[in-house]
Amino acid sequence: MFIRFFDYITGRGSLKHTFVWFSTAVVLTVYAAYQTILSGEKSLMDVILFSITALLGYLSVVTLAFRKPLSGNIFGMTANVGEMYSQFQFRNLGMVFSAAYYLCFHVVGLLTWTKRENQDEDGLVKTSKTNLGFILFTVLSGFIGCIILYFYGSRWGLVLDDTPVLFYLNILAFIIGILSQMAMILRKAWSWYMWLVSNFIWFLINYMSGNYIFMIQSVLYEWNCILAIYIWYKESRR
């Protein structure tokens, strides 16, 4: 039953599903933006920018999930610029650095995914198979990155908050996020499992810092990750 459901929402029912999912995102974003304006904690222009950035992010992740090489990376780049500013306003500099990294890798994705040899007959990006060596390299890179950020992160100003939990969560979000992005741009289907973890950490950070527009985004991103896992693994078996 679940297979038939996912086949439908990723196949002939994909437009209907995307419309419902994105409409839900718009309604929740508008509601969160309205509440933020009422609180008076952020300016009207900032809230508008946060909202536009969040909506661009939704468009990016759903097109990436459906393996759209051009729109996925272009929406991603525009959203990343807004995310850097937005997260800076909430003092989540670990996520600011993450967004900057994502921006660079979206440029790489735009250049590589649009190559004909990396696309199928429908113009959708093809996944690539992975191996144990690549997994070990990814784990090792993350481990080394954690050590460096733990000892030198505060000196570099990655986190400007005195809360220890937010400090460690920002470091963790940075490490897992950049590894997830790297794996996705390299067309690894399992990258979406890493995004599941990354989005959960983003949820915690956004909740603790009062960034409710992006907190809601993190929740809706999780469903998109589940969808992407199904789509990418299905393609990788062809």
C-alpha distance (Angstrom), angle and dihedral (degrees) to the residues before:
residue distance angle dihedral
M1 . . .
F2 3.81 . .
I3 3.80 90.9 .
R4 3.80 91.1 53.0
F5 3.81 90.6 47.9
F6 3.80 93.3 51.1
D7 3.79 91.2 43.8
Y8 3.80 88.3 55.5
I9 3.82 98.9 46.7
T10 3.81 91.3 44.9
G11 3.80 93.5 42.7
R12 3.77 130.8 33.2
G13 3.81 91.7 -10.1
S14 3.81 95.2 49.1
L15 3.81 95.2 103.8
K16 3.81 92.3 50.9
H17 3.80 91.5 47.4
T18 3.81 92.8 47.7
F19 3.80 91.0 48.7
V20 3.82 92.4 52.1
W21 3.81 92.8 43.8
F22 3.81 94.6 47.6
S23 3.82 92.7 43.0
T24 3.80 88.5 54.0
A25 3.79 89.0 50.3
V26 3.81 91.9 50.9
V27 3.82 93.6 49.5
L28 3.81 93.7 47.4
T29 3.81 92.2 44.4
V30 3.81 92.0 51.7
Y31 3.81 90.6 47.9
A32 3.81 93.2 49.3
A33 3.81 90.4 45.6
Y34 3.80 91.2 51.4
Q35 3.80 91.7 50.6
T36 3.80 90.8 48.0
I37 3.81 90.7 52.0
L38 3.81 90.7 49.6
S39 3.80 90.7 51.7
G40 3.80 90.0 58.1
E41 3.80 91.6 -143.2
K42 3.81 94.4 120.7
S43 3.79 132.8 33.4
L44 3.80 121.3 -104.1
M45 3.81 92.1 -112.6
D46 3.80 91.4 51.2
V47 3.80 91.9 50.8
I48 3.80 90.9 49.0
L49 3.80 90.2 50.6
F50 3.82 91.5 47.2
S51 3.80 89.8 51.9
I52 3.81 95.5 47.6
T53 3.80 90.0 47.5
A54 3.80 91.7 50.6
L55 3.81 92.2 50.1
L56 3.80 91.3 48.9
G57 3.79 87.3 51.2
Y58 3.80 90.9 54.5
L59 3.80 90.7 51.5
S60 3.78 90.1 48.7
V61 3.79 98.7 51.2
V62 3.80 95.8 44.2
T63 3.81 92.5 50.3
L64 3.81 90.2 46.0
A65 3.80 89.9 50.6
F66 3.80 89.4 54.4
R67 3.82 89.4 48.7
K68 3.81 97.5 -113.0
P69 3.83 103.9 164.6
L70 3.81 99.9 -165.4
S71 3.81 107.6 33.5
G72 3.81 93.8 37.9
N73 3.79 93.9 58.4
I74 3.82 96.3 38.1
F75 3.81 92.6 51.4
G76 3.80 87.4 44.4
M77 3.79 94.0 54.5
T78 3.80 94.1 48.7
A79 3.81 91.4 46.8
N80 3.81 92.0 49.0
V81 3.80 92.0 57.0
G82 3.80 90.0 54.1
E83 3.81 91.8 43.7
M84 3.79 91.9 56.4
Y85 3.80 90.8 55.8
S86 3.81 94.6 39.6
Q87 3.80 96.8 50.0
F88 3.80 90.5 44.4
Q89 3.80 88.5 59.8
F90 3.82 88.6 57.7
R91 3.82 92.7 45.4
N92 3.81 93.4 -115.8
L93 3.78 96.0 138.0
G94 3.78 93.2 162.4
M95 3.79 87.1 65.3
V96 3.81 90.9 43.6
F97 3.79 88.8 59.1
S98 3.81 89.7 45.3
A99 3.81 91.6 54.2
A100 3.81 90.4 49.5
Y101 3.81 89.5 52.5
Y102 3.81 91.4 47.4
L103 3.80 89.4 52.0
C104 3.80 91.9 55.0
F105 3.79 92.9 47.2
H106 3.80 92.3 47.7
V107 3.79 86.4 59.8
V108 3.81 87.9 53.0
G109 3.79 89.3 47.3
L110 3.78 91.7 50.3
L111 3.80 90.4 53.4
T112 3.81 97.2 43.9
W113 3.80 104.6 33.1
T114 3.80 92.4 53.4
K115 3.80 91.8 58.4
R116 3.78 110.6 109.0
E117 3.81 94.3 -128.2
N118 3.82 89.7 59.6
Q119 3.82 93.8 53.0
D120 3.78 132.9 74.3
E121 3.80 126.1 -130.7
D122 3.83 90.0 -80.1
G123 3.80 93.6 54.6
L124 3.82 92.7 -107.6
V125 3.78 120.4 135.3
K126 3.80 115.3 -98.2
T127 3.79 120.3 -132.4
S128 3.79 118.8 -125.3
K129 3.76 126.3 -137.8
T130 3.77 118.9 -113.3
N131 3.80 134.2 -147.5
L132 3.79 139.8 -152.4
G133 3.79 92.3 -98.5
F134 3.79 92.2 58.5
I135 3.81 91.7 47.9
L136 3.81 91.4 51.2
F137 3.80 90.7 47.9
T138 3.81 90.6 51.9
V139 3.81 93.1 48.9
L140 3.81 91.7 46.7
S141 3.81 92.1 48.9
G142 3.79 90.6 51.2
F143 3.80 92.3 48.5
I144 3.80 93.4 50.6
G145 3.80 91.0 44.8
C146 3.81 91.6 52.7
I147 3.80 91.7 52.4
I148 3.81 93.2 48.7
L149 3.80 93.9 47.1
Y150 3.80 92.7 44.9
F151 3.80 93.7 56.0
Y152 3.80 100.4 32.5
G153 3.82 105.3 21.8
S154 3.78 96.6 94.5
R155 3.82 91.0 48.4
W156 3.79 89.9 54.6
G157 3.79 91.1 48.8
L158 3.80 94.8 -118.5
V159 3.80 89.8 146.1
L160 3.80 124.8 31.8
D161 3.77 97.7 -177.0
D162 3.78 127.6 98.2
T163 3.82 93.8 -145.5
P164 3.84 107.8 107.3
V165 3.81 93.4 -152.0
L166 3.80 92.2 54.7
F167 3.80 89.5 46.6
Y168 3.79 92.7 56.3
L169 3.79 94.1 39.4
N170 3.80 90.8 53.2
I171 3.79 90.3 52.1
L172 3.80 91.4 46.6
A173 3.80 92.2 47.4
F174 3.79 90.1 50.4
I175 3.80 94.6 50.8
I176 3.80 98.2 43.0
G177 3.79 91.9 40.5
I178 3.80 96.2 53.8
L179 3.80 91.6 45.5
S180 3.81 90.6 49.2
Q181 3.78 91.3 49.9
M182 3.79 92.4 47.5
A183 3.80 92.2 50.6
M184 3.80 92.4 46.8
I185 3.80 94.6 49.8
L186 3.81 87.7 48.8
R187 3.83 84.9 56.5
K188 3.81 97.6 -115.0
A189 3.80 112.5 160.6
W190 3.82 92.0 -151.0
S191 3.82 90.4 61.5
W192 3.81 87.7 87.4
Y193 3.82 90.8 63.9
M194 3.79 86.9 58.2
W195 3.80 89.8 49.3
L196 3.81 88.5 55.3
V197 3.80 89.3 59.5
S198 3.80 92.9 40.9
N199 3.80 93.3 52.6
F200 3.81 91.2 51.5
I201 3.80 90.0 54.4
W202 3.80 90.1 47.1
F203 3.80 88.5 53.0
L204 3.80 91.2 55.3
I205 3.81 93.5 46.3
N206 3.80 94.3 47.1
Y207 3.81 91.7 46.5
M208 3.80 93.5 49.3
S209 3.81 93.0 46.4
G210 3.82 94.4 45.5
N211 3.81 94.8 -113.9
Y212 3.80 94.6 141.3
I213 3.81 97.5 164.2
F214 3.79 90.1 61.5
M215 3.81 92.2 37.4
I216 3.81 88.8 63.1
Q217 3.78 89.0 45.2
S218 3.80 90.4 56.5
V219 3.81 90.8 56.1
L220 3.81 94.4 50.0
Y221 3.79 89.8 44.8
E222 3.81 88.7 61.9
W223 3.80 92.4 62.6
N224 3.79 89.4 47.8
C225 3.82 89.0 53.1
I226 3.80 91.3 54.0
L227 3.79 88.9 50.2
A228 3.80 91.6 47.7
I229 3.80 91.9 50.3
Y230 3.79 89.8 56.4
I231 3.82 93.9 45.1
W232 3.79 97.5 45.5
Y233 3.81 96.3 43.4
K234 3.79 90.6 47.4
E235 3.80 89.7 53.8
S236 3.82 93.0 45.1
R237 3.82 91.1 59.6
R238 3.80 92.9 59.1
